[in-house]
Amino acid sequence: MCILFFALNQHPDYPVIICANRDEFHQRPTRAMHFWDTPNILAGKDLVAGGTWLGLTPQGRFSALTNYRQPTEFDTTKKSRGELVIQSLLKTDQEVNLLLNENSTHYNGFNLVYGQLDNLHYFDSVNKQCKKLPSGVHSLCNGALDDIWPKMAIGQNKLTSLITKYAKNSSPIVSEELFTLMKNSEQVNAAQLPNTGISPQWEQLLSAIFIVSPEYGTRTTTIIMQNNYEELTIEDRSYNALGQCSLQQKFTIKPKG
């Protein structure tokens, strides 16, 4: 993933709302979100390294990963970070914590969110921080949790406003409005750009929540909502190099028993 927004315990009917965009080079082969045969997860698949960027289990366990933007420290010999998402879906929180504490240096810098949706944890491999995600609206991109990059602040504020409106009116959440938030392609001016070690041109391109360019851009948007009955609705859209939706899917996961 490249940007995620979390609204935890902010709406009376939907205690968990997650909005996520995956940005990637268009030439990198990918399979859209689907139920895997082995292991038993719902996720997209990177057909180069075999991992994924976001996934869930039928039991409602969640994991997603963002890469830290550290171009001068990138090591091509390190392991693919996408395998961490799969491992964190299949292990307990305690096992994941042990794995991350012992092996995070085997990967280039990353953020990993994992756990049952009502008990999400966050690990920052650069700052070596591990903590529970508290209630509230949070943003995660290619730096630390809740950094104040412009696009993170824009999305966080917009999501807060939408949820406040829904809750105040006791109205159901309209997922299309969440997709509109995630398709915001407005770039910020040069004075607001963070300095993450890439060229000003790339900083400008990547300053939008939704990125459109011929070689690199937003490939997928995923909206996840869990209601008070622990029923999950997952809507997933894939995009081509023009930013046009090429595939639209909807999945539901209901609690067992």
C-alpha positions, -999 to 999 in steps of 0.1 A, spaced: 0 0 0 10 36 -3 -17 54 17 -42 42 43 -68 59 64 -83 43 95 -115 54 113 -117 33 145 -147 36 168 -158 68 151 -192 58 137 -219 42 159 -227 15 133 -193 9 117 -165 7 143 -139 0 117 -136 19 84 -104 15 63 -96 33 30 -65 22 11 -47 30 -21 -19 9 -36 5 28 -59 28 8 -81 45 8 -115 19 -2 -141 42 -27 -157 45 -48 -125 23 -79 -130 -5 -81 -104 -36 -102 -98 -66 -83 -83 -81 -91 -49 -94 -127 -48 -98 -156 -24 -65 -176 -25 -65 -213 -26 -35 -215 -3 -33 -199 22 -70 -192 29 -69 -154 26 -86 -126 6 -60 -104 -10 -44 -91 -42 -12 -108 -54 21 -94 -66 30 -118 -94 67 -109 -92 75 -116 -56 44 -136 -46 33 -115 -17 6 -89 -12 0 -54 2 -33 -59 20 -53 -89 30 -79 -104 53 -88 -139 66 -123 -153 68 -120 -149 105 -116 -111 101 -79 -108 107 -63 -79 87 -29 -69 76 -15 -41 53 19 -28 46 34 5 33 70 9 23 91 36 39 104 61 13 141 59 18 156 58 -17 193 61 -6 190 32 18 171 8 -4 189 -26 -6 180 -49 -35 194 -79 -17 168 -78 11 136 -99 12 103 -89 -3 82 -70 22 50 -84 7 56 -117 25 51 -100 58 15 -93 52 8 -130 45 28 -141 76 9 -116 98 -24 -129 86 -15 -165 95 2 -159 128 -10 -147 162 -2 -112 174 24 -126 197 41 -145 169 40 -115 146 56 -93 173 84 -119 178 89 -121 140 91 -84 136 114 -78 165 138 -105 154 137 -102 116 126 -67 106 162 -57 95 160 -84 68 136 -61 49 138 -25 36 119 0 58 82 -6 62 51 0 83 29 -30 91 -7 -29 105 -20 -63 117 -45 -80 140 -82 -85 144 -100 -55 132 -111 -46 167 -75 -49 180 -51 -35 153 -14 -31 159 12 -10 141 49 -17 136 73 9 123 106 -9 113 125 24 109 118 38 143 114 3 159 80 12 173 52 -13 180 19 -1 195 -18 -6 194 -38 16 171 -60 37 194 -95 49 186 -96 78 162 -89 87 126 -54 78 115 -33 81 83 -4 60 72 17 65 41 55 61 34 67 76 66 56 73 103 20 69 114 1 102 114 29 122 98 17 156 86 23 151 49 -3 173 30 -21 144 14 -23 125 47 -38 156 64 -62 162 35 -75 126 36 -76 124 74 -97 156 76 -120 146 48 -127 112 63 -133 128 97 -158 152 82 -176 124 63 -180 102 93 -191 131 115 -218 139 89 -230 103 87 -230 99 125 -248 131 131 -276 123 106 -277 86 117 -274 78 80 -257 47 64 -222 53 50 -221 58 12 -190 39 0 -190 60 -32 -181 90 -11 -151 71 3 -140 62 -32 -142 99 -42 -120 108 -13 -95 82 -24 -96 94 -60 -85 129 -51 -57 136 -76 -50 172 -65 -13 178 -61 0 203 -35 22 233 -43 60 230 -41 63 248 -8 42 221 9 61 191 -4 79 169 20 115 161 14 119 123 13 150 121 -8 134 119 -43 134 145 -70 110 175 -68 92 161 -99 85 128 -81 76 145 -49 50 166 -68 36 136 -85 34 116 -53 18 144 -33 -17 134 -45 -38 108 -27 -47 93 -62 -17 92 -86 -20 92 -123 10 89 -147 19 67 -176 45 46 -158 35 48 -121 2 54 -104 -26 42 -81 -34 7 -92 -60 -2 -65 -84 13 -40 -99 -9 -13 -126 2 11 -133 -20 42 -161 -15 66 -170 -37 96 -204 -32 113 -214 -39 149 -222 -75 141 -186 -80 128 -198 -84 92 -173 -72 68 -179 -54 34 -149 -51 12 -150 -31 -21 -120 -32 -44 -114 -13 -76 -85 -16 -100 -73 12 -123 -54 14 -156 -26 39 -164 -52 66 -172 -67 63 -138 -98 47 -152 -115 18 -133 -108 -14 -150 -123 -38 -124 -148 -34 -96 -154 -61 -70 -173 -65 -37 -168 -92 -11 -185 -99 22 -172 -118 52 -196 -129 79 -185 -141 114 -186 -178 119 -212 -193 142 
